[in-house]
Amino acid sequence: MFKYQLRPEIRKQLKDPDGFEKGLNAVFLGLTVCMAGVALMLILYFNKPEHVLHPTWILLLGFAIAGYGEYKKFRCK
């Protein structure tokens, strides 16, 4: 979904620049999933307030994806 490329001077400083890019892509994907969950919660807040916490699993999934991306970035530095 996302495709980010690092500048050449930053790529030279990293141990595994391709893995770092994949980790960066995973972080942004996870944050996008989290924001989609928040938007769904906002919609539910006005339509069905008693069901507002049901999409919490979407937030947890997004944070898990972002955490995996951060771990991958850390390993590739």
DSSP file (Angstrom, degrees, kcal/mol; ACC not computed):
  #  RESIDUE AA STRUCTURE BP1 BP2  ACC     N-H-->O    O-->H-N    N-H-->O    O-->H-N    TCO  KAPPA ALPHA  PHI   PSI    X-CA   Y-CA   Z-CA
    1    1 A M              0   0    0      0, 0.0     2,-0.3     0, 0.0    24,-0.0   0.000 360.0 360.0 360.0 -47.2    0.0    0.0    0.0
    2    2 A F        -     0   0    0     23,-0.1     2,-0.4     2,-0.0    23,-0.1  -0.826 360.0-171.3-106.2 147.6    2.8    2.4    0.9
    3    3 A K        +     0   0    0     -2,-0.3     2,-0.4     2,-0.0    19,-0.1  -0.876  10.5 174.4-140.6 106.0    6.1    2.6   -0.9
    4    4 A Y        -     0   0    0     -2,-0.4     2,-0.4    17,-0.2    21,-0.1  -0.878  12.8-158.5-112.2 144.2    8.8    4.8    0.7
    5    5 A Q        -     0   0    0     -2,-0.4     2,-0.2    16,-0.0    -2,-0.0  -0.967  14.5-131.1-122.8 139.8   12.3    5.1   -0.5
    6    6 A L        -     0   0    0     -2,-0.4    15,-0.0     1,-0.1     0, 0.0  -0.532  29.5-102.6 -85.5 153.0   15.3    6.3    1.5
    7    7 A R    >>  -     0   0    0     -2,-0.2     4,-2.3     1,-0.1     3,-0.7  -0.407  34.0-113.1 -69.3 152.2   17.7    9.0    0.3
    8    8 A P  H 3> S+     0   0    0      0, 0.0     4,-1.5     0, 0.0    -1,-0.1   0.848 115.2  54.4 -58.9 -36.4   21.0    7.6   -0.9
    9    9 A E  H 34 S+     0   0    0      1,-0.2     4,-0.5     2,-0.2    -3,-0.0   0.814 111.5  45.4 -69.9 -27.7   23.0    9.2    2.0
   10   10 A I  H X> S+     0   0    0     -3,-0.7     3,-0.8     2,-0.2     4,-0.7   0.856 107.4  58.0 -79.4 -36.5   20.8    7.5    4.5
   11   11 A R  H >< S+     0   0    0     -4,-2.3     3,-0.6     1,-0.2    -2,-0.2   0.843 101.6  56.7 -60.6 -33.0   20.9    4.2    2.7
   12   12 A K  T 3< S+     0   0    0     -4,-1.5    -1,-0.2     1,-0.2    -2,-0.2   0.780 103.4  54.1 -70.2 -26.0   24.7    4.1    3.0
   13   13 A Q  T <4 S+     0   0    0     -3,-0.8     2,-0.2    -4,-0.5    -1,-0.2   0.641  95.0  84.8 -83.0 -14.7   24.5    4.4    6.8
   14   14 A L    <<  -     0   0    0     -4,-0.7    63,-0.2    -3,-0.6    62,-0.0  -0.598  68.7-142.8 -96.3 150.8   22.2    1.4    7.3
   15   15 A K  S    S+     0   0    0     61,-0.7    62,-0.2     1,-0.3    -1,-0.1   0.912 100.7  12.8 -72.3 -44.6   23.2   -2.2    7.6
   16   16 A D     >  +     0   0    0     60,-1.9     4,-1.9     1,-0.1    -1,-0.3  -0.770  69.1 176.3-134.2  87.0   20.1   -3.5    5.7
   17   17 A P  H  > S+     0   0    0      0, 0.0     4,-2.0     0, 0.0     5,-0.1   0.833  80.2  54.4 -66.5 -31.5   18.4   -0.5    3.9
   18   18 A D  H  > S+     0   0    0      2,-0.2     4,-2.0     1,-0.2     5,-0.1   0.917 109.8  47.0 -68.2 -41.3   15.8   -2.7    2.1
   19   19 A G  H  > S+     0   0    0      2,-0.2     4,-2.3     1,-0.2    -1,-0.2   0.868 109.7  54.3 -65.1 -36.3   14.7   -4.3    5.4
   20   20 A F  H  X S+     0   0    0     -4,-1.9     4,-2.4    56,-0.2    -2,-0.2   0.901 107.5  50.4 -63.7 -40.8   14.5   -0.8    7.0
   21   21 A E  H  X S+     0   0    0     -4,-2.0     4,-2.5     2,-0.2   -17,-0.2   0.900 109.6  50.5 -64.1 -40.4   12.2    0.4    4.2
   22   22 A K  H  X S+     0   0    0     -4,-2.0     4,-2.1     2,-0.2    -2,-0.2   0.902 110.9  49.3 -64.6 -39.7   10.0   -2.7    4.7
   23   23 A G  H  X S+     0   0    0     -4,-2.3     4,-2.1     2,-0.2    -2,-0.2   0.900 110.4  50.3 -64.3 -40.5    9.8   -1.8    8.4
   24   24 A L  H  X S+     0   0    0     -4,-2.4     4,-2.1     2,-0.2    -2,-0.2   0.900 109.9  50.7 -63.7 -41.5    9.0    1.8    7.7
   25   25 A N  H  X S+     0   0    0     -4,-2.5     4,-2.1     1,-0.2    -1,-0.2   0.895 109.9  50.7 -62.3 -40.2    6.2    0.6    5.3
   26   26 A A  H  X S+     0   0    0     -4,-2.1     4,-2.6     2,-0.2    -2,-0.2   0.880 107.9  53.0 -66.5 -38.0    4.8   -1.6    8.0
   27   27 A V  H  X S+     0   0    0     -4,-2.1     4,-2.3     2,-0.2    -2,-0.2   0.944 111.3  45.0 -62.5 -47.5    4.8    1.2   10.6
   28   28 A F  H  X S+     0   0    0     -4,-2.1     4,-1.9     1,-0.2    -1,-0.2   0.864 112.6  51.7 -67.4 -34.4    2.8    3.5    8.3
   29   29 A L  H  X S+     0   0    0     -4,-2.1     4,-2.2     2,-0.2    -1,-0.2   0.922 110.1  49.5 -65.4 -43.2    0.4    0.7    7.4
   30   30 A G  H  X S+     0   0    0     -4,-2.6     4,-2.2     1,-0.2    -2,-0.2   0.900 110.4  49.6 -62.4 -41.2   -0.1   -0.1   11.1
   31   31 A L  H  X S+     0   0    0     -4,-2.3     4,-2.3     2,-0.2    -1,-0.2   0.864 109.8  51.9 -66.1 -34.7   -0.8    3.6   11.9
   32   32 A T  H  X S+     0   0    0     -4,-1.9     4,-1.9     2,-0.2    -2,-0.2   0.902 108.9  49.9 -66.9 -40.5   -3.3    3.7    9.0
   33   33 A V  H  X S+     0   0    0     -4,-2.2     4,-2.0     2,-0.2    -2,-0.2   0.909 110.6  50.7 -63.8 -41.6   -5.1    0.7   10.4
   34   34 A C  H  X S+     0   0    0     -4,-2.2     4,-2.2     1,-0.2    -2,-0.2   0.923 109.7  49.3 -61.1 -44.8   -5.2    2.3   13.8
   35   35 A M  H  X S+     0   0    0     -4,-2.3     4,-2.3     1,-0.2    -1,-0.2   0.845 107.8  54.4 -66.6 -32.2   -6.6    5.5   12.4
   36   36 A A  H  X S+     0   0    0     -4,-1.9     4,-2.2     2,-0.2    -1,-0.2   0.900 108.6  49.5 -65.8 -39.4   -9.3    3.6   10.5
   37   37 A G  H  X S+     0   0    0     -4,-2.0     4,-2.2     2,-0.2    -2,-0.2   0.891 110.2  50.1 -64.3 -39.6  -10.3    2.0   13.8
   38   38 A V  H  X S+     0   0    0     -4,-2.2     4,-2.2     2,-0.2    -2,-0.2   0.905 110.0  50.5 -65.5 -40.9  -10.5    5.4   15.5
   39   39 A A  H  X S+     0   0    0     -4,-2.3     4,-2.2     2,-0.2    -2,-0.2   0.901 110.0  50.3 -63.6 -40.2  -12.6    6.7   12.6
   40   40 A L  H  X S+     0   0    0     -4,-2.2     4,-2.4     1,-0.2    -1,-0.2   0.895 109.7  51.1 -64.7 -39.0  -14.9    3.7   13.0
   41   41 A M  H  X S+     0   0    0     -4,-2.2     4,-2.1     2,-0.2    -2,-0.2   0.884 108.3  52.5 -64.1 -37.6  -15.2    4.4   16.7
   42   42 A L  H  X S+     0   0    0     -4,-2.2     4,-1.1     2,-0.2    -2,-0.2   0.914 109.9  47.9 -64.8 -42.1  -16.1    8.0   16.0
   43   43 A I  H  X S+     0   0    0     -4,-2.2     4,-1.8     1,-0.2     3,-0.5   0.925 113.5  47.6 -63.1 -44.1  -18.9    6.9   13.6
   44   44 A L  H  X S+     0   0    0     -4,-2.4     4,-1.9     1,-0.2     7,-0.3   0.827 101.7  65.7 -67.0 -30.5  -20.2    4.4   16.2
   45   45 A Y  H  < S+     0   0    0     -4,-2.1    -1,-0.2     1,-0.2    -2,-0.2   0.870 111.4  34.4 -59.7 -36.5  -20.0    7.0   18.9
   46   46 A F  H  < S+     0   0    0     -4,-1.1    -1,-0.2    -3,-0.5    -2,-0.2   0.786 127.9  36.1 -89.7 -28.8  -22.7    9.1   17.2
   47   47 A N  H  < S+     0   0    0     -4,-1.8    -3,-0.2     1,-0.2    -2,-0.2   0.925 136.6   5.2 -90.3 -50.8  -24.8    6.2   15.8
   48   48 A K    ><  -     0   0    0     -4,-1.9     3,-1.9    -5,-0.2    -1,-0.2  -0.737  63.0-178.8-135.8  84.7  -24.6    3.5   18.4
   49   49 A P  G >  S+     0   0    0      0, 0.0     3,-1.1     0, 0.0     4,-0.2   0.764  80.4  62.5 -60.5 -25.8  -22.8    4.7   21.6
   50   50 A E  G 3  S+     0   0    0      1,-0.2     3,-0.2     2,-0.1    -5,-0.1   0.693 105.2  47.2 -73.8 -16.1  -23.2    1.3   23.3
   51   51 A H  G X  S+     0   0    0     -3,-1.9     3,-1.4    -7,-0.3    -1,-0.2   0.177  76.6 111.0-105.4  16.0  -21.1   -0.4   20.6
   52   52 A V  T <  S+     0   0    0     -3,-1.1    -1,-0.2     1,-0.3    -7,-0.1   0.777  76.9  49.8 -67.7 -26.1  -18.2    2.1   20.5
   53   53 A L  T >  S+     0   0    0     -3,-0.2     3,-1.3     1,-0.2    -1,-0.3   0.454  83.8  92.2 -92.1   0.5  -15.6   -0.2   22.0
   54   54 A H  T X  S+     0   0    0     -3,-1.4     3,-0.7     1,-0.3    -1,-0.2   0.867  80.6  55.5 -64.4 -37.3  -16.3   -3.1   19.7
   55   55 A P  T >> S+     0   0    0      0, 0.0     4,-1.0     0, 0.0     3,-1.0   0.163  71.6 111.6 -83.1  24.5  -13.6   -2.2   17.1
   56   56 A T  H <>  +     0   0    0     -3,-1.3     4,-2.2     1,-0.3     3,-0.2   0.833  68.6  64.3 -62.8 -30.7  -10.9   -2.2   19.7
   57   57 A W  H <> S+     0   0    0     -3,-0.7     4,-2.3     1,-0.2    -1,-0.3   0.806  95.8  58.2 -63.9 -27.8   -9.4   -5.2   18.0
   58   58 A I  H <> S+     0   0    0     -3,-1.0     4,-2.3     2,-0.2    -1,-0.2   0.906 106.5  48.0 -67.0 -40.3   -8.7   -3.1   15.0
   59   59 A L  H  X S+     0   0    0     -4,-1.0     4,-2.6     2,-0.2    -2,-0.2   0.926 111.8  49.4 -64.1 -44.2   -6.6   -0.7   17.1
   60   60 A L  H  X S+     0   0    0     -4,-2.2     4,-2.0     1,-0.2    -2,-0.2   0.891 110.6  50.4 -63.5 -39.0   -4.7   -3.7   18.6
   61   61 A L  H  X S+     0   0    0     -4,-2.3     4,-2.2     2,-0.2    -1,-0.2   0.918 111.0  49.2 -63.5 -43.5   -4.1   -5.1   15.2
   62   62 A G  H  X S+     0   0    0     -4,-2.3     4,-2.4     1,-0.2    -2,-0.2   0.903 111.5  48.4 -63.0 -42.2   -2.8   -1.7   14.0
   63   63 A F  H  X S+     0   0    0     -4,-2.6     4,-2.4     2,-0.2    -1,-0.2   0.857 109.9  52.9 -67.6 -33.4   -0.5   -1.4   17.0
   64   64 A A  H  X S+     0   0    0     -4,-2.0     4,-2.3    -5,-0.2    -2,-0.2   0.913 110.4  46.9 -66.8 -41.7    0.8   -4.9   16.5
   65   65 A I  H  X S+     0   0    0     -4,-2.2     4,-2.1     2,-0.2    -2,-0.2   0.918 113.8  47.9 -64.7 -43.4    1.7   -4.2   12.8
   66   66 A A  H  X S+     0   0    0     -4,-2.4     4,-2.2     2,-0.2    -2,-0.2   0.883 111.1  51.5 -65.4 -38.0    3.3   -0.9   13.8
   67   67 A G  H  X S+     0   0    0     -4,-2.4     4,-2.2     2,-0.2    -2,-0.2   0.896 108.7  50.5 -65.3 -40.3    5.3   -2.7   16.6
   68   68 A Y  H  X S+     0   0    0     -4,-2.3     4,-2.4     2,-0.2    -2,-0.2   0.910 110.4  50.6 -62.1 -41.9    6.5   -5.3   14.1
   69   69 A G  H  X S+     0   0    0     -4,-2.1     4,-2.4     2,-0.2    -2,-0.2   0.891 109.7  49.5 -63.6 -40.2    7.6   -2.5   11.8
   70   70 A E  H  X S+     0   0    0     -4,-2.2     4,-2.4     2,-0.2    -1,-0.2   0.896 110.8  50.3 -66.1 -39.3    9.5   -0.8   14.5
   71   71 A Y  H  X S+     0   0    0     -4,-2.2     4,-2.2     2,-0.2    -2,-0.2   0.908 110.8  49.3 -63.9 -41.2   11.2   -4.1   15.5
   72   72 A K  H  X S+     0   0    0     -4,-2.4     4,-1.3     2,-0.2    -2,-0.2   0.901 111.2  49.5 -65.0 -40.9   12.2   -4.6   11.9
   73   73 A K  H  X S+     0   0    0     -4,-2.4     4,-0.5     1,-0.2     3,-0.2   0.909 110.3  51.2 -62.5 -41.8   13.6   -1.1   11.6
   74   74 A F  H >< S+     0   0    0     -4,-2.4     3,-0.8     1,-0.2    -2,-0.2   0.891 110.0  49.2 -63.1 -40.1   15.6   -1.6   14.8
   75   75 A R  H 3< S+     0   0    0     -4,-2.2    -1,-0.2     1,-0.2    -2,-0.2   0.777 110.6  50.8 -70.5 -25.5   17.1   -4.9   13.5
   76   76 A C  H 3<        0   0    0     -4,-1.3   -60,-1.9    -3,-0.2   -61,-0.7   0.422 360.0 360.0 -95.6   0.6   18.1   -3.3   10.2
   77   77 A K    <<        0   0    0     -3,-0.8    -1,-0.2    -4,-0.5    -2,-0.1   0.497 360.0 360.0 -73.2 360.0   19.9   -0.3   11.6
